[in-house]
Amino acid sequence: MRGKTYTLGDLSGSSIEYFRLIRNIADRYLEKYPDENTLLILLRDGGSRRSLFQRFFGSDNNLKDLSRSLSEYLSKYTTDTAKHLSDLSVTDRFDSIITTKEKEYHLNMLEIEVANRVNRGPFRESEYKMALMAHCLRDFRDYCQSEPGDIEYLCKHCEKECFVHLGSMILEKYSIKPYISATMDHKTLFTGLKKQHPSLGALGIACIPQLVQGMRLCDKLDIPSVGVPLDVNRCAMWLGWTGEAWFNLEELEYLLG
Ligand code: SF4
C-alpha cells in the first residue's frame, strides 16, 4: 500500500529509516545555520511563499544547496507526486494542500523535524497538552465506535490494532489528551483552547502538508507544537476513497521520550 503522493514506510514500521535520515539532514544543515529558529523561518518562507523563497534562492548559496540536497535524499519518498499533480482537475488546482509540489514536500519534511527540535522543550513544559490525530487513521474502519467529546472525537478503544488506539495509549502515558481530528476549522478550535488553557501545547499526527499547516497555525497562536507525519497520505481527500493510513509509533515515543 502506497500513499497518494508520498510514502515514508510500510505498516511494519520501516519508516524509521526515513526519520533517521531526516534527523541526519537536519544535523548537517544546522552546521550551516547554527540557530534552529533561523533555519525554521527560512524553511517556512520557502514552503509557503514561493516568490520570496525564489528571491532567497537567488541570493543564498546555502539555500540553493539545501534545496538540491534535500531532493537528492528525499525524492525516493515522493515518487508518486508528479503523477498526482498531472491528474488534478481544474477545481482541485485551487487547493493549497493537494497541489503541494514535490520540492515543497522535501522542505516540509525538514521543517517538521526542525520545528520539533525548536518546540519540544516548550511543549513538554506546557501545563495542558493535547493531541489531534488524523481522522483517516480510523475512517476505513466502518465499525469505529469513536464519539464526539468536549472539543473533538474521542476513541472508544474498540480495536486493539487501530493506530488511534495505539497512539492514544502512548499519548496518555505522557499526560497528553488524545483526540481524533474531525473539525476543519482549527483556528477557532485552537483559539478557544488557548483561552481556556493559556499554557497549551499541541501535538499533531497528520499527512505532511496538513501537519505543516497546523504547526504554522499553532506558531501564530503562540502554542508550542510538535508533530509526527503519517507514513502515507491515503484519506478520501487524496484518493477519492478512504484507504488505510498509519504512522510510526516508535517515532512518537522518540519525540515524547
Ligand atoms: S480503536 Fe478507536 S478510533 Fe479505532 S476504530 Fe475503535 S473507536 Fe475508532
Boltz pocket constraint, residues with backbone or C-beta under 6 A from the ligand:
constraints:
  - pocket:
      binder: B
      contacts: [[A, 137], [A, 138], [A, 141], [A, 143], [A, 144], [A, 145], [A, 146], [A, 154], [A, 155], [A, 156], [A, 157], [A, 158], [A, 159], [A, 160], [A, 162], [A, 163], [A, 164], [A, 165]]
      max_distance: 6.0
